[in-house]
Amino acid sequence: MGKYFGTDGFRGEANVDLTVEHAYKVGRFLGWYYGQKAKGERCRIVIGKDTRRSSYMFEYALVSGLTASGADAYLLHVTTTPSVSHVIRTEDFDCGIMISASHNPYYDNGIKVMNGSGEKMEESVILEIEKYLDGEMGELPMAKRDQIGRTQDFAAGRNRYIGYLISIATRSFKGKKVGLDCANGSASSVAKSVFDALGADTFVINNEPDGLNINTDCGSTHIGRLQAFVKENHLDVGFAYDGDADRCLAVDENGEVVDGDRILYICGKYMKEQGNLRNNKIVTTVMSNLGLYKALDREGIGYDKTAVGDKYVYENMSQTGNCLGGEQSGHIIFSKYATTGDGILTSLKIMEVMLEKKEALSRLASEVTILPQVLKNVRVADKAAALGDEDVKQAAADVEKALGSDGRLLLRQSGTEPLIRVMVEAESTEICEKYVDQVIGALRKKGHAVS
């Protein structure tokens, strides 16, 4: 991770940590790097944004920087992160930018940059951007006269992405009652159109963004509203997305949550049955539940484990050829169709399994017994110092010894916030709480916690 860019872009509170000056300079660099430096001519860069009020401000700042460096900027307007990735690949763009802070509250925002393959930008380029932001590269040349870039409306690209999603479905959804929680975010511009076109009886909530209500008591991070909605309306299934719709969590017909681990199992088992699970492996992260691994072992499905972040999941997939991977939080990657997590695509693949196997989601998910898991975040002054503290490490070792083979402890730093995450899995929630609090107590005792 760099100084500004974490595992999922440059993220922070708008006009505090992430400013229009930052956005302008990111645009200046990318326009120059992919245009004047690489080709000696103008380049084409596509931009999408979520529904935060500040997204418009950052969009205009990025466009100013891009066109000043001689790039042409193509605007998808409000759209999903995976749609930007898809458009880059299929429409021959040099790179792309998504303006979003994903599941964060409305007052945060972020800049995600993708390369010409629609993948997260290479670390070498990120480091160059950061050098420019810190003034280590001097000024970049301005485009002049007819070399100045221009801006073009490219809503058609988003529409073609919607068509692409529709083409993936194997069956009509006619007769299925489907609930969608669009988190008042990017999915608002895409999800309902897809499910309506496939014939579902579509019931939508949190689909009226006002710039301030993205992720507010809704979406995949506040799934309780969708659970109640599915039960009240007797729906067959519900899907909840996050702010930029690269995540999906599901709710079965009984209102029970089906998280990313269970989604990986359901889709992975089905793909194996169809002969489509390359290498007979699924890619998980260290956050995946022990219950998932036990279920995969039972089915004879292998797995790789990566660091937390869909970036690392995709890196593994691209290196090994594994075709399914994801996170407990709902970032699921189907490499045949996408290079990033895609919440709406994930919904379609779950529907495929339900329809082809003629089984309810509750039945499909029941094959995985999830162990209780407690995760608490501790805000700290210095993440590296907290994790390197010998007393904290000893507290963690004591917990691991006590848990033995019946559970596990995961102690890690957030890639986007000044947080240490303490997670314990065990036979009961009470045991989890006890050992999580034991480690947090060590962090507080040594003065690492700031609140």
C-alpha positions as CSV (number, residue, x, y, z in Angstrom):
1,M,0.0,0.0,0.0
2,G,1.1,3.5,-0.8
3,K,0.9,6.8,1.0
4,Y,-2.5,7.7,-0.6
5,F,-3.7,4.6,-2.3
6,G,-4.8,1.6,-0.2
7,T,-6.0,-1.8,-1.3
8,D,-9.1,-0.2,-2.9
9,G,-8.0,3.2,-4.3
10,F,-7.4,6.7,-2.8
11,R,-10.1,7.0,-0.1
12,G,-11.0,9.5,2.6
13,E,-13.4,12.2,3.7
14,A,-14.2,14.5,0.8
15,N,-12.4,17.9,1.0
16,V,-10.5,16.7,4.1
17,D,-8.4,13.7,3.2
18,L,-9.3,13.6,-0.5
19,T,-9.6,17.0,-2.2
20,V,-10.4,18.4,-5.7
21,E,-6.7,19.2,-6.0
22,H,-5.8,15.6,-5.5
23,A,-8.4,14.6,-8.1
24,Y,-7.1,17.2,-10.6
25,K,-3.6,15.9,-10.2
26,V,-4.6,12.3,-10.6
27,G,-6.3,13.3,-13.8
28,R,-3.3,15.3,-15.0
29,F,-1.0,12.3,-14.4
30,L,-3.1,9.7,-16.0
31,G,-3.8,11.9,-19.1
32,W,-0.1,12.5,-19.5
33,Y,1.1,8.9,-18.6
34,Y,-1.2,7.1,-21.0
35,G,-1.1,9.8,-23.7
36,Q,1.8,12.1,-24.1
37,K,4.3,9.7,-22.4
38,A,3.1,6.4,-23.7
39,K,1.8,7.2,-27.2
40,G,2.8,10.8,-27.9
41,E,-0.9,11.4,-28.7
42,R,-4.2,11.7,-26.9
43,C,-5.6,8.8,-24.9
44,R,-9.1,7.7,-24.0
45,I,-10.1,7.4,-20.4
46,V,-13.5,6.4,-19.1
47,I,-15.0,7.6,-15.8
48,G,-17.9,6.3,-13.7
49,K,-19.2,7.5,-10.3
50,D,-21.5,6.6,-7.5
51,T,-24.3,8.7,-6.1
52,R,-22.4,10.6,-3.4
53,R,-22.9,14.4,-3.6
54,S,-19.1,14.9,-3.8
55,S,-18.8,12.5,-6.7
56,Y,-19.8,15.2,-9.1
57,M,-17.1,17.5,-7.7
58,F,-14.4,14.9,-8.1
59,E,-15.7,14.0,-11.6
60,Y,-15.2,17.6,-12.8
61,A,-11.8,17.8,-11.2
62,L,-10.6,14.6,-12.8
63,V,-12.0,15.7,-16.2
64,S,-10.2,19.0,-15.9
65,G,-6.9,17.3,-15.2
66,L,-7.3,14.7,-17.9
67,T,-8.2,17.2,-20.7
68,A,-5.5,19.6,-19.6
69,S,-3.0,16.7,-20.2
70,G,-4.6,16.0,-23.6
71,A,-6.8,13.0,-22.8
72,D,-10.3,12.5,-23.9
73,A,-12.6,11.8,-21.0
74,Y,-15.7,9.6,-21.5
75,L,-18.4,9.9,-18.8
76,L,-20.5,6.9,-17.8
77,H,-22.2,9.0,-15.1
78,V,-23.7,7.1,-12.2
79,T,-22.7,3.4,-12.7
80,T,-21.1,0.5,-10.9
81,T,-17.4,-0.2,-10.5
82,P,-17.6,-3.5,-12.5
83,S,-19.3,-1.7,-15.3
84,V,-16.3,0.6,-15.6
85,S,-14.0,-2.4,-15.7
86,H,-16.2,-4.1,-18.4
87,V,-16.3,-1.0,-20.6
88,I,-12.5,-0.5,-20.4
89,R,-12.0,-4.0,-21.7
90,T,-14.7,-4.1,-24.4
91,E,-14.5,-0.5,-25.7
92,D,-10.7,-0.3,-26.0
93,F,-10.0,2.4,-23.4
94,D,-6.5,3.1,-22.1
95,C,-7.6,3.1,-18.5
96,G,-10.5,3.9,-16.3
97,I,-11.5,5.7,-13.1
98,M,-14.3,5.0,-10.7
99,I,-15.3,7.6,-8.1
100,S,-16.6,5.8,-5.1
101,A,-15.9,5.0,-1.5
102,S,-17.8,1.7,-1.8
103,H,-19.5,0.8,1.5
104,N,-18.3,3.9,3.4
105,P,-20.7,6.7,4.5
106,Y,-21.7,9.5,2.1
107,Y,-19.2,12.0,3.3
108,D,-16.3,9.8,2.3
109,N,-15.3,9.3,-1.3
110,G,-12.5,7.6,-3.3
111,I,-10.7,7.4,-6.6
112,K,-10.2,3.8,-8.0
113,V,-8.0,3.5,-11.0
114,M,-8.0,0.6,-13.4
115,N,-5.6,-0.3,-16.2
116,G,-6.4,-1.1,-19.9
117,S,-7.4,-4.6,-19.0
118,G,-10.0,-3.4,-16.5
119,E,-7.9,-4.6,-13.6
120,K,-6.8,-2.7,-10.5
121,M,-3.9,-0.4,-11.5
122,E,-0.4,-1.8,-11.2
123,E,1.5,-0.8,-8.1
124,S,4.3,0.7,-10.1
125,V,1.9,3.2,-11.7
126,I,0.3,3.9,-8.3
127,L,3.7,4.8,-6.9
128,E,4.3,7.2,-9.8
129,I,1.0,8.9,-9.2
130,E,1.9,9.3,-5.6
131,K,5.3,10.9,-6.5
132,Y,3.4,13.4,-8.7
133,L,1.0,14.1,-5.9
134,D,3.9,14.8,-3.6
135,G,5.6,17.1,-6.1
136,E,8.5,14.8,-6.7
137,M,8.1,14.8,-10.5
138,G,7.8,18.5,-11.1
139,E,5.2,19.9,-13.4
140,L,3.8,17.8,-16.3
141,P,3.5,19.4,-19.8
142,M,0.1,21.0,-20.5
143,A,-1.7,20.1,-23.8
144,K,-2.0,23.2,-26.1
145,R,-4.2,24.2,-28.9
146,D,-5.8,21.2,-30.7
147,Q,-4.0,18.8,-28.4
148,I,-6.3,19.8,-25.5
149,G,-8.7,16.9,-24.6
150,R,-12.4,16.9,-24.7
151,T,-15.3,15.3,-22.7
152,Q,-17.9,13.0,-24.2
153,D,-21.1,11.6,-22.8
154,F,-20.8,7.8,-22.8
155,A,-24.0,6.6,-21.1
156,A,-24.3,4.1,-24.0
157,G,-21.4,2.2,-22.5
158,R,-23.4,1.6,-19.3
159,N,-26.4,0.5,-21.4
160,R,-24.2,-2.0,-23.3
161,Y,-23.0,-3.4,-19.9
162,I,-26.6,-3.9,-18.9
163,G,-27.1,-5.8,-22.1
164,Y,-24.1,-7.9,-21.3
165,L,-25.4,-8.9,-17.9
166,I,-28.7,-9.9,-19.4
167,S,-27.0,-12.1,-21.9
168,I,-25.3,-14.1,-19.1
169,A,-28.5,-15.5,-17.7
170,T,-29.3,-19.1,-18.7
171,R,-33.0,-19.0,-18.0
172,S,-35.9,-16.6,-17.7
173,F,-36.6,-15.4,-14.1
174,K,-40.4,-15.4,-14.8
175,G,-42.4,-16.3,-11.8
176,K,-39.6,-15.5,-9.3
177,K,-40.2,-12.8,-6.8
178,V,-36.8,-11.0,-6.3
179,G,-36.0,-8.3,-3.8
180,L,-33.2,-5.8,-4.5
181,D,-31.6,-3.4,-2.0
182,C,-29.7,-0.9,-4.1
183,A,-28.1,0.9,-1.1
184,N,-29.2,4.2,-2.7
185,G,-26.0,3.8,-4.7
186,S,-24.7,2.7,-8.1
187,A,-26.9,-0.3,-8.4
188,S,-29.8,2.1,-8.7
189,S,-28.9,2.8,-12.3
190,V,-28.5,-0.9,-13.3
191,A,-30.0,-3.7,-11.2
192,K,-33.7,-3.3,-11.7
193,S,-33.4,-3.0,-15.4
194,V,-31.5,-6.3,-15.6
195,F,-34.0,-8.2,-13.4
196,D,-37.0,-6.7,-15.2
197,A,-35.6,-7.6,-18.6
198,L,-35.1,-11.2,-17.4
199,G,-38.8,-11.5,-16.4
200,A,-38.5,-11.4,-12.6
201,D,-41.2,-9.8,-10.4
202,T,-38.8,-7.2,-9.1
203,F,-39.3,-5.5,-5.7
204,V,-36.8,-2.7,-5.0
205,I,-35.9,-0.8,-1.9
206,N,-33.4,2.0,-1.3
207,N,-33.4,3.0,-4.9
208,E,-33.8,6.7,-4.6
209,P,-30.3,8.3,-4.1
210,D,-30.2,11.9,-3.0
211,G,-26.4,12.2,-2.6
212,L,-26.6,11.8,1.2
213,N,-28.3,8.5,1.8
214,I,-25.9,6.1,0.1
215,N,-25.3,3.1,2.4
216,T,-27.3,4.8,5.2
217,D,-29.1,2.0,7.0
218,C,-29.3,0.0,3.8
219,G,-27.4,-2.2,1.4
220,S,-25.1,-5.1,2.1
221,T,-23.7,-3.4,5.3
222,H,-27.2,-3.0,6.8
223,I,-29.0,-6.0,5.5
224,G,-31.7,-6.1,8.2
225,R,-34.0,-4.0,6.1
226,L,-33.8,-6.5,3.2
227,Q,-34.3,-9.4,5.5
228,A,-37.6,-7.9,6.8
229,F,-38.6,-6.9,3.3
230,V,-38.2,-10.4,1.9
231,K,-40.2,-12.0,4.7
232,E,-43.0,-9.3,4.6
233,N,-43.5,-9.7,0.8
234,H,-43.0,-13.5,0.7
235,L,-40.2,-13.2,-1.9
236,D,-38.1,-16.1,-3.2
237,V,-34.8,-14.3,-2.7
238,G,-33.2,-10.9,-2.0
239,F,-29.9,-9.3,-3.0
240,A,-28.2,-6.4,-1.3
241,Y,-25.4,-4.4,-2.9
242,D,-23.0,-1.8,-1.5
243,G,-22.4,1.7,-2.7
244,D,-20.6,0.9,-6.0
245,A,-22.3,-2.5,-6.4
246,D,-19.1,-4.6,-6.5
247,R,-20.5,-6.6,-3.5
248,C,-23.5,-8.8,-3.1
249,L,-25.0,-10.5,-0.1
250,A,-28.1,-12.6,-0.5
251,V,-31.2,-13.2,1.7
252,D,-33.1,-16.5,1.4
253,E,-36.9,-17.0,1.3
254,N,-36.9,-17.2,5.1
255,G,-35.1,-13.9,5.6
256,E,-31.8,-15.5,6.5
257,V,-28.5,-13.9,5.3
258,V,-26.4,-15.9,2.8
259,D,-22.9,-14.3,3.0
260,G,-20.0,-14.4,0.6
261,D,-18.6,-17.7,2.0
262,R,-21.9,-19.5,1.4
263,I,-22.2,-17.9,-2.0
264,L,-18.7,-19.2,-2.9
265,Y,-19.7,-22.7,-1.8
266,I,-23.1,-22.7,-3.6
267,C,-21.6,-21.4,-6.9
268,G,-18.4,-23.5,-6.5
269,K,-20.2,-26.8,-6.0
270,Y,-22.5,-26.1,-8.9
271,M,-19.6,-25.2,-11.2
272,K,-17.8,-28.4,-10.2
273,E,-20.9,-30.4,-11.0
274,Q,-21.0,-28.7,-14.4
275,G,-17.3,-29.3,-15.0
276,N,-16.6,-25.6,-15.0
277,L,-14.5,-25.2,-11.8
278,R,-11.0,-24.8,-13.2
279,N,-8.3,-26.5,-11.1
280,N,-11.1,-27.7,-8.8
281,K,-10.3,-24.8,-6.6
282,I,-11.9,-21.7,-5.0
283,V,-9.9,-18.7,-4.0
284,T,-10.8,-17.3,-0.5
285,T,-9.2,-14.8,1.9
286,V,-8.0,-15.4,5.5
287,M,-11.4,-14.0,6.6
288,S,-13.4,-16.9,5.3
289,N,-15.1,-19.0,7.9
290,L,-13.8,-22.4,9.0
291,G,-17.3,-23.7,8.2
292,L,-16.7,-23.0,4.5
293,Y,-13.5,-25.0,4.5
294,K,-15.1,-28.0,6.2
295,A,-17.9,-27.9,3.6
296,L,-15.4,-27.6,0.7
297,D,-13.3,-30.5,2.1
298,R,-16.5,-32.6,2.2
299,E,-17.2,-31.9,-1.4
300,G,-13.6,-32.5,-2.5
301,I,-13.1,-28.9,-3.6
302,G,-9.7,-27.3,-3.0
303,Y,-9.0,-23.7,-2.0
304,D,-6.3,-21.1,-1.9
305,K,-6.2,-18.4,0.8
306,T,-5.0,-14.8,0.2
307,A,-4.7,-11.6,2.1
308,V,-8.0,-9.7,2.6
309,G,-9.0,-7.7,-0.4
310,D,-10.5,-8.6,-3.8
311,K,-7.3,-7.2,-5.3
312,Y,-5.4,-10.2,-3.8
313,V,-8.1,-12.7,-4.8
314,Y,-7.9,-11.6,-8.4
315,E,-4.1,-11.6,-8.4
316,N,-4.2,-15.3,-7.4
317,M,-6.8,-16.1,-10.0
318,S,-4.9,-14.4,-12.8
319,Q,-1.7,-16.3,-11.8
320,T,-3.2,-19.7,-11.3
321,G,-6.1,-19.8,-13.7
322,N,-8.6,-20.4,-10.8
323,C,-12.0,-19.1,-12.0
324,L,-14.0,-18.4,-8.8
325,G,-12.9,-16.4,-5.8
326,G,-14.1,-13.9,-3.3
327,E,-14.6,-12.6,0.2
328,Q,-17.0,-13.2,3.0
329,S,-18.2,-9.6,2.6
330,G,-19.6,-10.4,-0.8
331,H,-16.9,-9.5,-3.3
332,I,-17.2,-12.5,-5.7
333,I,-15.2,-12.8,-8.9
334,F,-16.2,-15.0,-11.8
335,S,-13.1,-14.6,-14.0
336,K,-14.9,-15.9,-17.1
337,Y,-17.1,-12.8,-17.0
338,A,-15.2,-10.1,-15.1
339,T,-11.9,-9.0,-13.6
340,T,-13.4,-7.5,-10.4
341,G,-16.2,-8.3,-7.9
342,D,-19.6,-7.7,-9.5
343,G,-22.6,-7.7,-7.2
344,I,-25.3,-7.9,-9.9
345,L,-23.4,-10.6,-11.8
346,T,-23.2,-12.5,-8.5
347,S,-27.0,-12.2,-8.2
348,L,-27.4,-13.7,-11.6
349,K,-25.1,-16.6,-10.9
350,I,-27.0,-17.4,-7.7
351,M,-30.3,-17.3,-9.6
352,E,-28.8,-19.7,-12.2
353,V,-28.0,-22.3,-9.5
354,M,-31.5,-21.9,-7.9
355,L,-33.2,-22.3,-11.3
356,E,-31.1,-25.0,-12.8
357,K,-31.2,-27.2,-9.6
358,K,-34.8,-26.2,-8.8
359,E,-33.9,-25.6,-5.2
360,A,-34.6,-22.8,-2.8
361,L,-31.7,-20.7,-1.6
362,S,-32.2,-21.8,2.0
363,R,-31.7,-25.5,0.9
364,L,-28.5,-24.6,-1.1
365,A,-27.0,-22.6,1.8
366,S,-27.9,-25.2,4.5
367,E,-24.9,-27.4,3.5
368,V,-22.5,-24.9,5.1
369,T,-22.5,-24.6,8.9
370,I,-20.9,-21.2,9.7
371,L,-19.0,-21.0,13.0
372,P,-19.8,-18.0,15.2
373,Q,-17.5,-15.2,14.4
374,V,-16.9,-11.9,16.2
375,L,-15.0,-9.0,14.5
376,K,-14.3,-5.7,16.3
377,N,-12.3,-2.7,15.0
378,V,-10.0,-0.7,17.2
379,R,-9.0,2.8,16.0
380,V,-5.3,3.2,16.6
381,A,-2.7,6.0,16.2
382,D,-0.1,3.7,14.4
383,K,-1.2,0.4,12.9
384,A,2.4,-0.9,12.5
385,A,3.4,-0.1,16.0
386,A,0.2,-1.7,17.4
387,L,0.8,-5.0,15.5
388,G,4.5,-5.0,16.3
389,D,4.0,-4.5,20.1
390,E,5.4,-7.6,21.9
391,D,2.7,-7.6,24.5
392,V,0.0,-7.5,21.9
393,K,1.7,-10.3,20.0
394,Q,1.9,-12.3,23.3
395,A,-1.9,-11.7,23.9
396,A,-2.6,-13.0,20.5
397,A,-0.4,-16.1,21.0
398,D,-2.2,-16.8,24.2
399,V,-5.6,-16.7,22.5
400,E,-4.4,-18.9,19.6
401,K,-3.1,-21.5,22.1
402,A,-6.4,-21.5,24.0
403,L,-8.5,-21.9,20.9
404,G,-6.4,-24.8,19.5
405,S,-8.0,-26.5,16.5
406,D,-11.5,-25.5,17.6
407,G,-11.2,-21.9,16.4
408,R,-8.9,-19.2,15.2
409,L,-7.8,-15.6,15.8
410,L,-7.1,-13.1,13.0
411,L,-5.4,-9.9,13.9
412,R,-4.8,-7.5,11.0
413,Q,-4.7,-3.9,9.9
414,S,-7.3,-2.2,7.7
415,G,-6.1,-1.4,4.2
416,T,-8.2,1.8,4.0
417,E,-8.7,3.1,7.6
418,P,-6.5,3.6,10.8
419,L,-8.0,0.4,12.3
420,I,-6.8,-2.8,13.7
421,R,-9.3,-5.6,13.1
422,V,-9.6,-8.4,15.7
423,M,-11.6,-11.4,14.7
424,V,-12.2,-14.7,16.5
425,E,-14.1,-17.8,15.3
426,A,-15.1,-20.4,17.9
427,E,-17.8,-22.8,19.0
428,S,-19.9,-20.0,20.6
429,T,-20.3,-16.3,20.4
430,E,-19.5,-16.0,24.1
431,I,-16.1,-17.6,23.5
432,C,-15.5,-15.3,20.5
433,E,-16.3,-12.2,22.5
434,K,-14.1,-13.3,25.4
435,Y,-11.0,-13.7,23.3
436,V,-11.6,-10.7,21.0
437,D,-11.9,-8.5,24.1
438,Q,-8.7,-10.1,25.6
439,V,-6.7,-8.9,22.6
440,I,-8.4,-5.5,22.5
441,G,-7.5,-5.1,26.2
442,A,-3.8,-5.6,25.4
443,L,-4.1,-2.9,22.7
444,R,-5.7,-0.5,25.1
445,K,-3.4,-1.3,28.0
446,K,-0.4,-0.4,25.8
447,G,-2.0,2.9,24.7
448,H,-2.4,2.1,21.0
449,A,-6.2,2.7,21.0
450,V,-7.2,6.3,20.4
451,S,-10.9,6.0,21.2
